[in-house]
Amino acid sequence: MLAAVADSPGRLADVLTIRDVDGPAAPGAGEVVARMLAATVNPSDEVSVSGAYGSRTSFPMVPGFEGVGVVEAVGPGVPGRALGRRVLPLGSAGNWQRYKRLDHSWCVPVPDDVPDEVACFAYINPLTATLMVDRFCGPGVREVVVTAAGSAIGRHLAELLTERGITPVGIVRGTPGRGVADASRWRAVIATNEPGWRERLRAAVGPRGADVTFDCVGGAVGGDAFALTAGDGVFVHYGLLSGTPLPAACFTGGGARVELFRLRDTVQKDGGRHLPALFAPVFDNLRRGRLHTAVGPRIGLGELADHLKGPTAGRRAGKILIDPQR
């Protein structure tokens, strides 16, 4: 079968190749084989292939944490009704191939009224945003700051926060031609490439500071956002788009409580048994037209390596939608 394979750690565009590999063996006890219907590329795929998670990543590997498939074979102990069911195959990478073998407990059933190209993006960003807002934005939270506000997860956070009556303040890089999707959901959007942005951020959050800050950037921008989080507030750090860690003062100098949110910790905590309940509010939002992800280029799996090396990779609006069957 066709698969995208990274033979060694490195930059995704440099180490990924598309080639024929052996198809999966017949599923064992408690296992299924899913035919992949759609997949996509996330920063988490790039980080894993880079070798950043060396203790839990071995090469060669088939990347791809997010996608949707349909169960085509079941092993002993798996209910027969699982056959033909569309699922999110979670618990490991490996979605950038035509078929994926995995334990049935890691298969999240996809509702019939959620299309493939919507279900494909249901995992990383929508689930992260839903869990973080539920966990950290209870009654009494009013001032919220979101870094990388122009990102897909920034849009999801703004949607969920405005439903709770919270209009957040967004921080963006100020990249020409890119901004927040819906300015009406933001009280202010501040670009870090403009002089005086820190002062404008301070004015936007007020003298007390933010109750909650959601940061997926880290580095100096994350440090500045931390400094403007209230002393009794929460600074939720869940990504490192800058590639630079938060300043040490965020952890040793007092101030807001730092929470390191890792989606993997929640998803993997009991072997997948809680996943259907975890995804229920996500699917409910998706079928109501919320938490959708803009789809950009649509490509076959056979085109993926060339696409990632191309001059437009990463510059188009919307996420890549991969068809693993071509």
SEMI-881178 format. One record per residue: residue in three letters; x, y, z of N, C-alpha, C in turn. Coordinates in pm, whole numbers, padded with zeros to 5 digits, always signed. Each point is the difference from the previous one (the first is absolute). Example, Ala and Ser with C-alpha at 12.3 -4.5 7.8 and 13.67 -1.06 7.14 Angstrom:
BEGIN
Ala+01319-00569+00780-00089+00119+00000+00090+00120+00000Ser-00035+00105-00072+00082+00119+00006-00077+00109+00073
This chain:
BEGIN
Met+00085-00119+00000-00085+00119+00000+00089+00124+00000Leu-00060+00114-00038+00073+00125-00002+00004+00061+00140Ala+00116+00055+00037+00016+00064+00130+00102+00112-00011Ala-00014+00098+00089+00100+00106+00014+00090-00039+00117Val+00131-00007-00024+00093-00053+00099+00112+00100+00026Ala+00029+00022+00126+00118+00077+00041+00101-00101+00053Asp+00113-00015-00068+00098-00101+00039+00090+00047+00114Ser+00011+00129+00018+00087+00054+00104-00057+00133+00046Pro+00040+00049+00118-00051+00129+00046+00054+00114-00087Gly-00080+00104-00009+00041+00116-00078-00119+00085-00037Arg+00025+00096-00087-00109+00086-00048-00092-00083-00088Leu-00130+00012+00023-00097-00085-00068+00021+00000-00152Ala+00016+00116-00058+00015+00010-00145+00128-00067-00050Asp+00099-00017+00088+00128-00058-00042+00004-00151+00014Val-00073-00057+00096+00017-00142+00031-00118-00087-00043Leu-00109+00060-00045-00119-00079-00035+00010-00055-00141Thr-00028-00129-00015-00008-00061-00133-00132-00077-00010Ile-00049-00014-00123-00123-00077-00025+00041-00128-00072Arg-00038-00113+00058+00040-00127-00062-00097-00112+00037Asp+00014-00111-00071-00079-00119+00030+00061-00073+00120Val-00084-00038+00093+00043-00077+00117-00095-00119+00015Asp+00037-00093+00084-00088-00113+00027-00129+00050+00064Gly-00112-00056-00041-00126+00033+00063-00007-00061+00139Pro-00098+00042+00079-00010-00050+00137-00037-00148+00003Ala+00052-00069+00101-00039-00140+00022-00145-00004+00046Ala-00058-00119-00003-00137-00016+00050-00007+00046+00145Pro-00108+00068+00036-00009+00053+00137-00002-00113+00103Gly+00073+00024+00112+00000-00096+00109-00115+00026+00095Ala+00005-00063+00114-00107+00015+00099-00014+00146+00041Gly-00123+00051-00011-00029+00137+00039+00043+00104-00100Glu+00049-00042-00117+00052+00094-00099-00093+00013-00120Val+00021+00109-00077-00071+00022-00126+00099+00050-00103Val-00040-00009-00125+00072+00067-00109-00096+00100-00062Ala+00045+00126-00005-00082+00107-00057+00058+00044-00133Arg-00088+00015-00098+00040+00060-00128-00012+00151+00016Met+00110+00070-00019+00000+00143+00024-00074+00075-00113Leu-00090+00087+00041-00080+00079-00093+00054+00141-00019Ala+00058+00056+00104+00053+00138-00008+00099+00018+00114Ala+00096+00088-00022+00099+00033+00103+00046+00142-00025Thr+00079+00052+00093+00049+00137-00014+00137+00012+00066Val+00060+00118-00010+00132+00028+00056-00015+00101+00113Asn+00059-00031+00114-00004+00089+00115+00141+00030+00049Pro+00016+00111+00075+00133+00026+00060+00050-00117+00083Ser-00091-00075+00064+00043-00114+00081+00070-00106-00085Asp-00040-00013-00128+00069-00093-00089+00142+00047-00027Glu+00017+00128-00024+00132+00055-00027+00091-00014+00122Val-00056+00025+00119+00080-00012+00122+00044-00143+00022Ser-00090-00096-00019+00034-00141+00020+00109-00045-00098Val-00015+00037-00127+00098-00040-00100+00135+00068+00026Ser-00001+00116+00060+00126+00070+00029+00086-00074+00100Gly-00060-00093+00075+00074-00073+00101-00011+00059+00139Ala-00087+00101+00016-00013+00068+00128-00050-00094+00110Tyr-00079-00102-00039-00051-00095+00099+00078-00131-00012Gly+00131+00008+00016+00086-00114-00025-00031-00121+00085Ser-00048+00023+00122-00025-00112+00090-00120-00084-00042Arg-00089+00055-00083-00117-00076-00041-00020-00004-00151Thr+00105+00033-00075-00007-00003-00146+00115-00083-00054Ser-00032-00098-00083+00103-00081-00064-00017+00011-00151Phe+00111-00017-00071+00002+00013-00146+00047-00132-00061Pro-00050-00029-00121-00093+00077-00084-00139+00005+00061Met-00074+00107-00033-00135+00016+00052-00092+00054-00108Val-00127-00033+00012-00104+00059-00084-00067+00109+00084Pro+00015+00127-00037-00061+00107+00080-00151+00006-00021Gly-00060+00100+00063-00143+00026-00017-00080-00034+00123Phe-00026+00101+00083-00078-00021+00121-00149+00021-00022Glu-00038+00064-00110-00141+00038-00015-00055-00052-00132Gly-00120-00055+00005-00063-00049-00121-00127-00077+00034Val-00064-00052-00103-00121-00079+00017+00010-00121-00092Gly-00049-00115+00049+00003-00121-00080-00126-00082+00020Val-00008-00112-00068-00114-00089+00014+00053-00140+00031Val-00061-00067+00097+00047-00131+00045-00033-00105-00107Glu+00105-00068-00050-00020-00099-00105+00027-00142+00047Ala+00064-00017+00114+00025-00134+00054+00007+00008+00151Val-00050-00102+00068+00001-00001+00147+00060-00132+00048Gly+00069+00009+00113+00058-00118+00060-00092-00060+00105Pro+00040-00114+00058-00080-00065+00105-00027+00097+00116Gly-00123-00003+00046-00037+00083+00114-00054+00136-00037Val+00008+00038-00128-00054+00129-00044-00143-00022-00049Pro-00097+00078+00047-00139-00019-00044-00013+00008-00152Gly-00081-00086-00057-00019+00000-00144-00058+00130-00052Arg-00074+00072+00086-00060+00126-00046+00105+00106-00031Ala+00127-00023+00042+00106+00096-00030+00034+00002-00148Leu-00025-00111-00071+00029-00006-00144-00079+00106-00075Gly+00069+00072-00087-00065+00102-00080-00022+00132+00072Arg+00042+00009+00126-00020+00123+00077+00113+00098-00025Arg-00035+00125-00025+00103+00104-00010+00052+00035+00139Val+00131+00020+00010+00061+00024+00130+00114+00101-00013Leu+00032+00062+00113+00127+00072+00015+00099-00101+00059Pro+00105-00038-00073+00095-00099+00052+00111+00070+00080Leu-00014+00003+00131+00088+00078+00086+00103-00089+00071Gly+00072+00060+00094+00093-00074+00083+00141-00010-00053Ser+00020+00032-00128+00133-00009-00060-00001+00076-00131Ala+00119+00024-00054+00010+00053-00136-00035-00112-00097Gly+00020+00026-00130-00023-00106-00098-00117+00022-00092Asn-00055+00121-00003-00116+00024-00087+00038+00033-00144Trp+00127+00019-00027+00042+00029-00138+00034-00129-00074Gln-00096-00091-00003+00013-00124-00075-00141-00048-00035Arg-00009-00096-00089-00132-00041-00047-00078-00078+00104Tyr+00069-00078+00081-00066-00080+00103+00077+00014+00131Lys-00072+00001+00110+00062+00011+00131-00057-00109+00090Arg+00088-00075+00064-00040-00102+00097+00018+00057+00140Leu-00102-00015+00083+00007+00055+00135-00098-00072+00091Asp+00014+00025+00128-00092-00057+00097-00136+00069-00013His-00107-00080+00008-00134+00056-00017-00033+00104+00106Ser+00063-00007+00117-00030+00097+00106+00043+00141-00037Trp+00087+00014-00101+00045+00132-00044-00080+00051-00118Cys-00109-00067-00035-00085+00043-00111-00120+00077+00054Val-00009+00127-00034-00113+00083+00043-00105+00000-00111Pro-00120-00053+00024-00103+00000-00105-00035+00142-00045Val-00012+00016-00130-00036+00129-00059-00149+00000-00031Pro-00075+00099+00049-00144+00005-00031-00025+00004-00151Asp-00110-00061-00042-00031-00009-00142-00019+00137-00065Asp-00042+00099+00078-00028+00132-00059+00120+00093+00003Val+00120-00051+00029+00122+00080-00005+00083-00049-00119Pro+00012+00082-00106+00072-00045-00121+00148-00027+00026Asp+00062-00078-00089+00142-00035+00013+00088+00123+00014Glu-00025+00101-00085+00090+00115-00001-00020+00090+00121Val-00102-00024+00077-00018+00069+00129+00056-00087+00112Ala-00034-00129-00001+00049-00092+00103+00150-00010+00001Cys+00062+00014-00117+00145-00011-00012+00071+00097+00094Phe-00060+00116+00027+00065+00104+00080-00058+00009+00142Ala-00070-00103+00044-00072+00008+00128+00090-00016+00121Tyr+00120-00048-00020+00080-00045+00114+00083+00113+00064Ile+00110+00035-00057+00103+00076+00072-00048+00139+00041Asn-00041+00081-00095-00038+00138+00036-00135+00010+00070Pro-00108-00057-00056-00129+00013+00068-00002-00063+00140Leu+00061-00118+00014-00002-00064+00131+00086+00077+00100Thr+00116+00047-00043+00085+00079+00089-00072+00126+00046Ala-00060+00073-00093-00070+00124+00035-00115-00027+00096Thr-00077-00106-00028-00114-00033+00085+00044-00035+00142Leu+00101-00083+00013+00047-00042+00131+00058+00118+00078Met+00076+00086-00067+00063+00112+00072-00103+00102+00047Val-00095+00033-00085-00102+00097+00042-00084-00057+00115Asp-00039-00126-00011-00076-00062+00109+00078-00001+00131Arg+00128-00028-00009+00082-00017+00120+00039+00132+00065Phe+00027+00103-00080+00060+00121+00055-00089+00124-00004Cys-00114-00007-00065-00083+00121-00016-00137-00019+00065Gly+00001-00026+00129-00123-00013+00075-00058+00134+00038Pro-00103+00001+00083-00062+00125+00044+00104+00094+00062Gly-00014+00127-00028+00092+00100+00054+00111+00039-00094Val+00028-00081-00103+00104+00035-00097-00058+00099-00101Arg+00068+00112-00015-00049+00104-00091+00107+00046-00098Glu+00124+00013+00048+00108+00049-00086+00084-00117-00048Val-00001-00025-00132+00073-00113-00057+00086+00051-00115Val+00125-00045-00004+00093+00032-00109+00033-00129-00074Val+00007+00007-00133+00031-00116-00084+00114+00038-00093Thr+00114-00069+00010+00107+00021-00097-00030-00082-00126Ala+00069+00036-00111-00026-00067-00129-00149+00004-00032Ala-00060+00117+00018-00145+00013-00015-00047-00027-00143Gly+00089+00011-00097-00039-00025-00138+00005-00146-00040Ser+00042-00087+00091+00011-00142-00030-00137-00067+00006Ala-00005-00125-00045-00125-00075+00006-00049-00015+00143Ile+00091-00035+00091-00044-00017+00139-00032+00134+00064Gly+00064+00108-00045-00038+00132+00048-00144+00032-00035Arg-00041-00038-00121-00140+00021-00042-00095-00083+00085His+00038-00124+00027-00085-00085+00082-00015+00056+00140Leu+00109+00046+00060-00006+00057+00134-00092+00122+00002Ala+00010+00086-00101-00086+00119-00003-00146-00039-00010Glu-00031-00101-00081-00139-00047-00011-00054-00046+00134Leu+00078-00085+00066-00046-00056+00127-00008+00105+00110Leu+00093+00094+00000-00001+00103+00103-00117+00096-00018Thr-00028+00041-00123-00111+00094-00020-00133-00064+00035Glu-00012-00132-00014-00121-00069+00044-00020+00012+00151Arg+00110+00020+00071-00006+00015+00146-00005+00146+00042Gly-00016+00089-00097-00006+00142+00032+00134+00064+00022Ile+00107-00065-00043+00136+00053+00015+00051+00041-00137Thr+00037+00126-00015+00058+00048-00125+00150+00014+00020Pro+00080-00089-00056+00142-00004+00031+00081+00108-00072Val+00122+00017+00046+00100+00084-00066+00097-00094-00071Gly+00024+00026-00128+00086-00087-00079+00135+00063-00028Ile+00101-00085-00008+00135+00041-00039+00035-00074-00129Val+00046+00075-00101+00040-00059-00128+00139+00051-00037Arg+00062-00066-00098+00133+00042-00043-00005+00121-00093Gly-00115+00021-00062-00011+00109-00095+00047-00036-00139Thr-00003-00129-00034+00041-00044-00134-00093+00060-00104Pro+00054+00068-00105-00085+00062-00101-00096-00101-00063Gly-00126+00037-00011-00101-00084-00062-00059-00104+00091Arg+00044-00005+00126-00055-00097+00093-00043+00070+00127Gly-00116-00035+00048-00052+00060+00123-00104-00091+00060Val-00078+00051+00093-00105-00081+00061-00114-00017-00099Ala-00069-00113+00012-00105-00033-00096-00123+00087+00018Asp-00035+00033+00125-00122+00075+00029+00032+00103+00108Ala+00025+00123-00043+00042+00104+00094-00106+00030+00106Ser-00127-00033-00028-00105+00031+00096+00011-00084+00127Arg+00076-00109-00005+00015-00085+00116+00112+00047+00093Trp+00072+00104-00038+00116+00045+00076-00021+00144+00046Arg+00033+00027+00126-00008+00138+00052+00112+00084-00056Ala+00115-00060-00020+00114+00066-00062+00090-00107-00058Val+00066+00033-00112+00099-00090-00060+00127+00082-00017Ile+00106-00046+00063+00123+00077+00011+00112-00074-00071Ala+00068+00069-00093+00107-00060-00079+00136+00029+00063Thr+00078-00105+00018+00129+00015+00068+00107+00064-00088Asn-00027+00018-00129+00098+00067-00086-00020+00151-00005Glu-00091+00052+00082-00025+00144+00001+00057+00061+00128Pro+00060+00118-00010+00056+00065+00118-00110+00025+00105Gly+00036-00014+00126-00093+00029+00108-00104-00108+00024Trp+00020-00120-00055-00104-00103+00015-00017-00043+00145Arg+00108-00001+00077-00012-00040+00140-00086+00098+00079Glu+00018+00128-00029-00080+00102+00069-00148-00013-00038Arg-00027-00032-00127-00140-00017-00043-00061-00124+00064Leu+00081-00103+00016-00049-00121+00066-00032+00030+00146Arg+00087+00074+00067-00024+00036+00140-00129+00081+00013Ala-00021+00093-00093-00122+00081+00005-00123-00085-00026Ala+00013-00100-00087-00116-00083-00035-00042-00089+00116Val+00095-00054+00076-00037-00092+00108-00026+00073+00132Gly+00039+00126+00009-00027+00076+00122+00107-00018+00105Pro-00004+00080+00105+00107+00000+00101+00016-00130+00075Arg-00107-00076+00016+00009-00125+00075+00070-00109-00081Gly-00016+00003-00131+00056-00104-00085-00106-00102-00039Ala+00040-00095-00083-00092-00102-00050-00029-00106+00105Asp-00124-00045+00005-00035-00113+00087+00063-00130-00052Val-00005-00015-00132+00054-00120-00064+00070+00042-00128Thr+00117-00056-00024+00070+00017-00126+00022-00137-00062Phe-00038-00015-00127+00026-00122-00075+00117+00026-00094Asp+00110-00069+00020+00122+00027-00077+00051-00125-00069Cys+00016+00008-00132+00061-00110-00074+00123+00048-00076Val+00057+00113+00044+00114+00060-00070+00129-00016+00080Gly-00005+00028+00130+00120-00007+00081+00095+00116-00031Gly+00127-00017+00033+00099+00102-00029-00031+00134+00065Ala+00051+00107-00063-00017+00134+00055-00146+00044+00001Val-00074-00034-00105-00141+00039-00004-00077-00068+00113Gly+00025-00128+00019-00064-00070+00112+00038+00062+00133Gly+00127+00038+00014+00044+00064+00124-00069+00132+00025Asp-00018+00080-00105-00070+00128+00014-00146-00022+00037Ala-00064-00100-00061-00139-00030+00033-00012-00050+00143Phe+00097-00078+00044+00001-00047+00139+00008+00118+00096Ala+00084+00097-00032+00019+00116+00089-00128+00080+00015Leu-00091-00010-00097-00126+00075+00006-00117-00089+00040Thr+00031-00115+00059-00103-00087+00059-00006+00029+00149Ala-00121+00012+00054-00017+00035+00141+00074-00098+00091Gly+00047+00051+00114+00074-00082+00094-00078-00120+00048Asp-00132+00013+00007-00084-00115+00040-00066-00064-00121Gly+00051+00032-00119-00054-00058-00123+00073-00127-00041Val-00034-00049-00120+00057-00125-00051+00058+00026-00139Phe+00124-00041-00019+00067+00008-00129+00008-00142-00056Val-00081-00028-00104-00010-00136-00055+00093-00008-00122His+00104-00078+00013+00100-00014-00106-00019-00135-00068Tyr-00032+00000-00130-00035-00126-00066+00069-00020-00134Gly+00099+00082-00031+00070-00015-00127+00124+00087-00002Leu+00082-00018-00105+00126+00072-00008+00029+00038-00145Leu-00091+00078-00059+00015+00036-00140+00127+00080-00027Ser+00047+00074+00099+00122+00079-00019+00124-00088-00002Gly-00010-00122+00053+00117-00086+00011+00090+00037+00115Thr-00039+00099+00080+00081+00048+00112-00079-00018+00129Pro+00062-00058+00103-00073-00020+00126-00040+00132+00065Leu-00098-00008+00090-00036+00116+00080+00119+00042+00086Pro+00011+00129+00030+00106+00045+00090-00012-00070+00135Ala+00115-00022+00064+00002-00069+00129-00082+00073+00104Ala-00011+00133-00013-00074+00079+00098-00147-00040+00007Cys-00052-00060-00105-00140-00045+00001-00021-00111+00104Phe+00105-00069+00034-00011-00114+00091+00060+00028+00139Thr+00084+00101+00007+00073+00022+00127-00022+00137+00061Gly-00062+00091-00074-00005+00138+00048-00130+00041+00065Gly-00087-00096+00034-00130+00037+00055-00096+00040-00109Gly-00115+00048+00039-00101+00041-00099-00101-00109-00025Ala-00056+00002-00120-00108-00092-00034+00045-00146+00009Arg-00096-00087+00023+00026-00144-00001+00015-00048-00144Val+00105-00073-00029+00023-00054-00133-00054-00143-00005Glu-00088-00023-00098-00053-00135-00023+00050-00047-00136Leu+00068-00113-00003+00047-00058-00125-00105-00100-00049Phe-00074+00040-00103-00108-00086-00050+00051-00083-00116Arg-00011-00132+00013+00039-00092-00108-00121-00088-00031Leu-00049+00011-00121-00116-00079-00040+00026-00149+00020Arg+00121-00042-00028+00034-00142+00010-00025-00054+00141Asp+00027+00081+00102-00019-00046+00137-00145-00036+00028Thr-00093+00081-00054-00142-00025+00022-00049-00117-00085Val+00043-00006-00125-00049-00103-00091+00050-00139+00042Gln+00125-00008+00047+00061-00130+00026-00019-00049+00143Lys-00073+00072+00083+00002-00031+00142-00064-00134+00037Asp-00092-00052-00078-00059-00129+00039-00019-00093-00120Gly+00097+00006-00091-00004-00093-00112-00110+00023-00099Gly-00056+00120-00003-00099+00036-00100-00144-00026+00038Arg-00025-00059+00118-00137-00037+00033-00093+00120+00016His+00053+00115+00034-00082+00118+00024-00018+00085-00125Leu+00058-00040-00112+00006+00087-00117-00137+00036-00059Pro-00095-00092-00015-00130+00040-00056-00066+00113+00079Ala+00005-00006+00133-00058+00107+00082+00078+00129-00015Leu+00132-00011-00015+00085+00117-00015-00033+00075-00129Phe-00031-00077-00105-00026+00061-00131-00145+00045-00019Ala-00090-00041+00088-00141+00032-00020-00025+00150-00020Pro+00054+00090+00085-00025+00142-00023+00067+00052-00126Val+00111-00060-00040+00066+00042-00125-00090-00032-00119Phe-00050-00124-00009-00088-00035-00111-00128+00083+00002Asp-00050+00030+00119-00120+00084+00008+00026+00137-00059Asn+00114+00059+00030+00034+00130-00057+00022-00009-00151Leu+00065-00106-00045+00026-00014-00143-00129-00011-00080Arg-00095-00077+00048-00125-00016-00074-00084+00128+00002Arg+00029+00089+00096-00069+00130+00006+00076+00109-00076Gly+00106-00040-00071+00074+00095-00081+00108+00075+00074Arg+00035-00046+00120+00103+00067+00079+00128-00082+00000Leu+00109+00067+00034+00132-00062+00010+00044-00064-00132His-00048+00053-00110+00041-00053-00130+00140+00050-00035Thr+00069-00078-00080+00134+00035-00047-00006+00030-00148Ala+00059+00112-00038+00005+00035-00143+00089-00099-00073Val-00051-00054-00111+00074-00097-00079+00071+00073-00113Gly+00129-00026-00014+00079+00060-00107+00018-00098-00114Pro+00125-00029-00037+00024-00092-00113-00046-00142+00031Arg-00055-00065-00100-00043-00140+00010+00092-00081-00089Ile+00072-00094+00060+00102-00074-00075-00010-00148+00030Gly+00051-00082-00092+00012-00141+00024+00123-00029+00085Leu-00001-00113+00069+00115-00038+00081+00127-00004-00083Gly-00012-00046-00124+00117-00008-00087+00063+00133-00031Glu-00074+00109+00020+00052+00134-00028+00055+00070+00123Leu-00014-00061+00118+00026+00071+00124+00145+00047+00013Ala+00096-00087-00026+00141+00039+00016+00036+00117-00092Asp-00042-00007-00126+00029+00110-00092-00070+00128+00042His-00123-00013+00050-00072+00119+00044+00073+00069+00115Leu+00049-00077+00097+00067+00059+00115+00131+00067-00038Lys+00060-00043-00112+00125+00062-00047-00025+00120-00090Gly-00125+00018-00043-00032+00105-00096+00010+00140+00057Pro+00007+00100-00087+00017+00139+00045-00121+00056+00073Thr-00117-00060-00019-00120+00054+00066-00035-00074+00128Ala+00079-00100+00038-00030-00076+00122-00001+00093+00121Gly-00108-00007+00078-00010+00082+00119-00047+00141-00022Arg-00020+00039-00127-00038+00138-00028-00148+00015-00036Arg-00066-00110-00027-00140+00010-00038-00089-00004+00123Ala-00113+00071-00014-00097-00005+00110-00065-00137+00003Gly-00026-00049+00118-00067-00128+00014+00097-00116+00015Lys-00051-00108+00056+00079-00120+00025+00000-00091-00123Ile+00108-00075-00015+00007-00100-00106-00099-00112+00029Leu-00073-00043-00102-00087-00117+00009+00059-00108-00089Ile+00045-00110+00062+00067-00106-00071-00097-00114-00028Asp-00001-00047-00124-00074-00120-00036+00098-00116+00002Pro-00001-00086+00103+00099-00107+00010-00014-00109-00106Gln-00111-00002-00073-00024-00106-00098+00049+00034-00140Arg+00061+00118-00014+00056+00032-00133+00136+00070+00011
